[in-house]
Amino acid sequence: MPELVSAVGGGDFGVPIEIRSLVNSTSFAYTNYEPEVISFITIRIEEESPSVMVYASGKYNIAGADSVQDLKDTRDELVSILQSEFGYEIDSPTFEVRYLTVMDQYDREIELSELQTALDTEQEYDPATNPGLVYRPEDEGAAVFSIYRTGKILLTGVETQEKANQLFEDLFDYLDELFADEEFSIP
């Protein structure tokens, strides 16, 4: 079963945020604001919590969450701090899952140069720069697989666990068909 590794989401608080005022807040375990380099402040509410990038426009991104619920909890906690400590009136912030990173393990090693040929597309595989084959399924938007010789496979760019499960099922079915073909070599 594909396992969620990381979730990224974001939205809009619906009000402008004076990000300079957040820099020295004791409500955050970490803040980083370098206005000459970046146009947002990076916040961690707790030491190991996801990172939140907050823009002056009120838009925000959350990265490094362990689950979609973790994204929502981080958003809710930040909204609470912005309301109680800074007096912002945030009524209904928007939120969307931007993408998930999901991992699974195929049950055998994969000869990546053979797989690249079998996929019959211009997939990226250059073992000198990346040990994995980068595979972008057709008609699947931002979905990208990183396939490793060991059978470990990462998928990024999907918005739901259900979509990830379906893409892994399709890929594993395809790999099973390839391994059933005697012309497809295995390590």
Long-range contacts (C-beta under 8 A, 24 or more apart in sequence): 1-104, 1-165, 2-102, 2-103, 2-104, 2-155, 2-161, 2-164, 2-165, 2-168, 3-102, 3-103, 3-104, 4-66, 4-67, 4-100, 4-101, 4-102, 4-161, 4-164, 5-101, 5-102, 5-103, 5-154, 6-63, 6-64, 6-65, 6-66, 6-100, 6-101, 7-65, 7-66, 7-67, 7-68, 7-70, 7-71, 7-97, 7-99, 7-100, 7-101, 8-61, 8-62, 8-63, 8-64, 8-65, 8-71, 8-97, 8-98, 8-99, 8-100, 9-61, 9-62, 9-65, 9-68, 9-71, 9-72, 9-75, 9-95, 9-96, 9-97, 9-98, 10-53, 10-59, 10-60, 10-61, 10-62, 10-95, 10-96, 10-98, 11-59, 11-60, 11-75, 11-93, 11-94, 11-95, 11-96, 12-57, 12-58, 12-59, 12-60, 12-93, 12-94, 13-58, 13-59, 13-60, 13-79, 13-82, 13-88, 13-90, 13-93, 14-58, 14-90, 14-91, 14-92, 14-93, 14-94, 15-58, 15-88, 15-89, 15-90, 16-56, 16-57, 16-58, 17-54, 17-55, 17-56, 17-57, 17-58, 17-82, 17-88, 18-56, 19-54, 19-55, 19-56, 21-86, 22-54, 22-86, 25-81, 25-85, 25-86, 27-81, 27-85, 28-81, 43-78, 45-74, 45-77, 45-78, 45-81, 49-74, 50-74, 52-78, 54-78, 61-98, 68-97, 68-100, 71-95, 71-97, 96-159, 97-159, 97-160, 98-159, 99-142, 99-156, 99-157, 99-158, 99-159, 100-155, 100-156, 100-158, 100-159, 100-160, 100-161, 100-164, 101-154, 101-155, 101-156, 102-154, 102-155, 102-156, 102-158, 102-161, 102-164, 102-168, 103-152, 103-153, 103-154, 103-155, 104-153, 104-155, 104-168, 104-172, 105-151, 105-152, 105-153, 106-151, 106-152, 106-153, 106-172, 106-175, 107-151, 108-151, 108-179, 108-186, 109-149, 109-150, 109-151, 109-186, 109-187, 110-147, 110-148, 110-149, 110-151, 110-175, 110-186, 110-187, 111-149, 111-185, 111-186, 111-187, 112-147, 112-148, 112-149, 114-184, 114-185, 115-147, 115-175, 115-178, 118-178, 118-184, 135-171, 137-167, 137-170, 137-171, 140-167, 143-167, 145-171, 149-187
